[in-house]
Amino acid sequence: MTYWVYILTNKNNSVLYIGVTNNIYRRTLDHKECVNKNSFTSRYNINKLVYYKEFAEITEAIICEKKWKKWKRIWKDALINENNPNWEDLFNDFLV
């Protein structure tokens, strides 16, 4: 199985959300469709996938997610800028 740690943001790139999933397409779609109306991502309109990293083991993915959540914002921005300098929505990478 494949696991992903992902970073979402809003249209202004002002708020970041970091999560882990085993189905990045479905999980990103959940955020885009505001499935949980009371969630942090719904309240702040966070639905743009700007970064993801693939893992073979769930334990590695969870360790990475926890590490990134502790990072300063400037470090997270640098990670995104290095791989997605225009902060484009990468959701289309997973359309089939």
N, C-alpha and C positions, 0 to 999 in steps of 0.2 A: 504494500500500500504506500501511497505517497501522501506526504503532509506538507502544508505550507504555513509559513509565518508571513503575514501580510500587513501592509500599512494602507489605511484609507485616509482620505481627507475630504474637506468640503470644497465647494466651488471656488472659494477664495484662498484655499490652502492654508487656512489659519488655525485649524484644529486637526490633530492627528489621532488616529485610533490604531492600535496594534492588536492583532488577533492571531489565532492558530486554528487550522481546519484540516480536514482530510478531503474536502471537496470545495476547492476555491471558487469554482463557478457558482455552485449552489449558494455558498455562504455570501459571496459578493452580491448575488441576486437578492438574497434576503435583505441585505443592507439597502440596496437600491429601491426595493419595494416596501421598505419600512415595515417589515413583518411584525416586529415588536415595537409598537408605537411609543412605549415608555422607555425605550433603550437610549443610551447615551448617543448612539449614532443617529437615531431618529430625531432626537431633540435638537441636534446640531447639524442636521442634514449632511452627515458624513457618508458619502456613497461613491466616492471616486477612488478606484484602486490605483495607487501610484507606485507601489513596490511589493514584490513578493520574492520569497526564497523557498526553494524546494528541499525537502528532507525525506530520507528513507525511514527514519525512526521517529516515532512520536516523542520519545524522551528528549532527543536532540532539538526538535522543534519547540518543545515547551521551555527548555533551557534558554534557547535563543529568544523566544518571546519575552520571558521574564527579564532577560538581560537588556533587551531593547527598551522595555518599558521603564527601566531605571535610567536610561541615557538622557542627557540634556537634549533639548530641542535642536540645538545647532548640530549635534552629531547625527540625529535622525535626518535632518535636512540634507546634510552632506551625503549620507547614504543614498537618499532618493536622487539628489542632483547628479551623483556619479553614474547612476544607471538610467535615469529618466529626467534629464535636465529641463524638459519643458513641462514636467509634472502632468503628462497626458494620462488619461484614463486607460489603464491596461486591461480592462475587463474583456475587450475584444480578443485578447490573446487566448481566451478560453472558450470562445464561441465555436460551436461545432456545426 
